[in-house]
């Protein structure tokens, strides 16, 4: 559940997708229910990588971490 949430969070930060996960460490996640969520986030990342361009790799993005810290990073 954490890996799915973390991948959703980073995708949200990179492309400003709607509805980021509220928790980075979801509680009470049942293992059997994770497969569809994993497939969904996996497909979203594949789509993102499929349209990523060289100029996009140089783009700087800013985000706020769960603890309130502000950061700037380059996509690449």
Backbone as a ProteinNet text record, in pm:
[ID]
protein_1_A
[PRIMARY]
XXXXXXXXXXXXXXXXXXXXXXXXXXXXXXXXXXXXXXXXXXXXXXXXXXXXXXXXXXXXXXXXXXXXXXXXXXXX
[TERTIARY]
83.1	0	87.7	197.5	287.5	349.5	392.1	454.5	355.4	232.4	129.2	107.2	92.3	69.7	188.3	310.2	429.2	437.5	407.1	410.2	301.2	184.9	78.4	120.8	184	228.8	328.2	427.7	528	468.4	375.9	311	230.4	162.4	89.4	184.5	299.1	395.8	450.9	475.9	537.1	441.1	318.8	224.7	105.3	107.2	-1.1	-135.6	-134.8	-256.6	-355.5	-483.6	-581.9	-578.5	-624.7	-647.6	-525	-428.7	-316	-362	-290.9	-326.8	-313	-399	-393.7	-287.7	-255.6	-162.5	-54.6	68.2	178.4	191.5	137.7	141.1	-2.3	-78.4	-217.7	-227.4	-324.1	-345.5	-460.1	-458	-565	-584.5	-481.6	-493.1	-484.7	-579.2	-578.2	-497.1	-407.1	-317.1	-392.2	-498.5	-575	-638.8	-659.2	-722.8	-622.2	-492.9	-391.4	-363.1	-385.2	-350.1	-413.3	-542.2	-598.6	-537.4	-506.6	-444.7	-302.7	-231.9	-96.1	-99.8	-191.2	-201.8	-237.4	-324.6	-365.2	-247.6	-174.8	-62.2	50.2	68.4	169.1	137.4	9.9	-30.6	-14.4	-45.6	-28.9	118.2	207.1	351	396.1	347.8	384.5	338.5	219.3	169	255.8	292.6	377.5	512.7	576.1	706.3	692.8	579.6	557.8	549.8	507.6	497.3	606.6	699.2	808.5	905	942.9	1034	1164.9	1266.5	1395.1	1380.7	1308.4	1292.2	1221.4	1126.5	1055.5	1150.9	1253.3	1350	1422.5	1434.2	1500.1	1407.8	1279.3	1182.6	1204.7	1195.6	1204.6	1062.4	1038.8	907.7	923.8	821	820.6	706.9	728.9	623.9	640.1	533.7	534.1	527.1	619.2	620.6	509.4	487.6	384.1	411	538.9	571.1	573.5	533.6	523.6	645.9	754.7	875.4	854.1	915.5	907.2	1035.3	1022.5	1137.5	1123.7	1240.1	1250.9	1340.8	1297.6	1376.5	1361.9	1455.4	1448.6	1391.3	1306.2	1243.6	1348.8	1453.5	1557.5	1627.4
-118.8	0	125.5	121.8	237.3	263	158.1	174.4	232.7	186	240.5	387.9	420.9	559.9	648.1	600.4	680.1	708	609	629.7	727.8	723.8	819.4	960.4	973.7	1104.4	1165.6	1087.4	1142.8	1178.4	1099.8	1133.8	1262.3	1276.2	1399.6	1519.1	1504.2	1613.8	1649	1549.2	1572.4	1631.1	1585.6	1629.5	1704.2	1729.8	1800.7	1734.3	1602.1	1524.3	1551.9	1533.5	1556.2	1445.9	1481.1	1385.8	1306.7	1373	1296.8	1212.8	1105.3	1027.5	1113.1	1090	1166.3	1111.7	983.4	919.3	845.5	862	791.9	649.4	625.9	493	450.7	408.5	368.8	254.7	266.3	161.6	70.9	-48.5	-146.5	-181.4	-169.5	-209.9	-361.7	-420.8	-565.2	-600.3	-695.4	-732.4	-764.3	-839.3	-880.2	-764.6	-652	-537	-444.8	-471	-381	-399.4	-517.5	-544.5	-445.4	-414.7	-318.2	-178.8	-139.4	-8.4	-5.6	-116.3	-126.3	-117.1	-189.7	-186.8	-46.9	21.3	156.6	253.3	252.8	346.2	307.3	180.1	133.5	185.5	179.5	229	380.3	451.1	596.7	635.3	561.5	588.6	554.5	444.9	407.9	516.2	568.8	677.3	801.3	833.9	950.7	935.3	821.5	798.9	799.1	752.6	748.7	886.2	985.6	1120.6	1214.7	1164.9	1245.6	1282.6	1408.9	1457.5	1503.8	1519.1	1569.5	1706.9	1802	1931.4	1918.3	1825.4	1805.6	1758.7	1682.6	1635.8	1751.1	1865.4	1983.2	2070.2	2041.5	2123.6	2110.8	2224.7	2228.9	2231.2	2151.6	2151.5	2173.1	2227.8	2252.5	2173.9	2132.6	2060.3	2078.5	2049	2051.7	1908.1	1871.3	1734.7	1718.6	1596.8	1569.9	1641.5	1669.2	1738.6	1890.8	1939.1	2082.6	2147.7	2072.5	2127.8	2156.4	2263.6	2299.5	2256.6	2200.1	2150.4	2188.3	2198.6	2219.9	2109.9	2047.9	1943.9	1956.9	1898.4	1888.5	1750.1	1742.7	1613.8	1506.8	1538.7	1441.7	1391.9
0	0	0	75	78.2	-59.1	-127	-258.4	-358.3	-356.2	-444.8	-412.3	-283.9	-243.8	-281.1	-259.8	-291.4	-440.9	-521.9	-667.5	-709.6	-644.3	-673	-633.1	-518.5	-470.8	-568.5	-610.7	-701.8	-836.7	-884.9	-1010.3	-994.3	-883.2	-854.1	-855.1	-792.2	-786.1	-924.1	-1004.7	-1135.5	-1238	-1238.2	-1341.4	-1283.6	-1154	-1086.8	-1114.7	-1103.1	-1123	-1009	-1033.7	-927.1	-822.1	-706.1	-597.6	-553.1	-490.6	-436.6	-317.9	-286.6	-168.1	-42.8	52.6	177.6	272	258.8	350.6	272.7	316	252.1	305.7	423.1	484	516.9	414.6	437.9	538.7	625.8	726.5	682.2	730.5	708.4	561.1	481.6	341.2	333.1	264	247.4	123.9	138.8	31	-97.8	-86.8	-204.9	-279.5	-211.7	-276.9	-344.7	-329.5	-383.3	-532.1	-585.6	-726	-824.1	-814.5	-909.8	-895.5	-772.4	-748.7	-805	-788	-842	-994.8	-1057.4	-1203.3	-1252.8	-1181.6	-1220.1	-1214	-1103.5	-1090.5	-1185.8	-1209.5	-1305.3	-1445.4	-1485.1	-1616.7	-1626.8	-1519.9	-1520.6	-1536.3	-1470.4	-1486.3	-1627.8	-1683	-1820.4	-1917.6	-1896.7	-1980.8	-1966.7	-1844.1	-1818.8	-1888.9	-1870.9	-1935.5	-2088	-2139.1	-2282.7	-2347.2	-2271.1	-2327.6	-2276.2	-2197	-2143.4	-2256.3	-2261.3	-2364.9	-2301.9	-2385.2	-2335.1	-2269.2	-2331.4	-2264	-2128.1	-2119.7	-1993	-1883.2	-1919.2	-1820.1	-1752.2	-1820.6	-1763.9	-1679.3	-1682.8	-1608.7	-1458.6	-1390.4	-1244.9	-1190	-1088.3	-1025	-875.5	-814.5	-670.6	-607.8	-485	-414.5	-264.9	-193.9	-48.3	0.1	88.8	141.8	245.8	288.8	388.2	520.1	550.1	675.5	659.4	540.3	518.8	456.8	437	375.5	228.1	180.3	37.5	-30.6	-151.9	-226.5	-373.3	-437.5	-584.1	-637.5	-744.4	-809.7	-960.1	-1030.2	-1175.7	-1206.8	-1306.9	-1343.1	-1365.2	-1439.8	-1471.4	-1348.5
[MASK]
++++++++++++++++++++++++++++++++++++++++++++++++++++++++++++++++++++++++++++

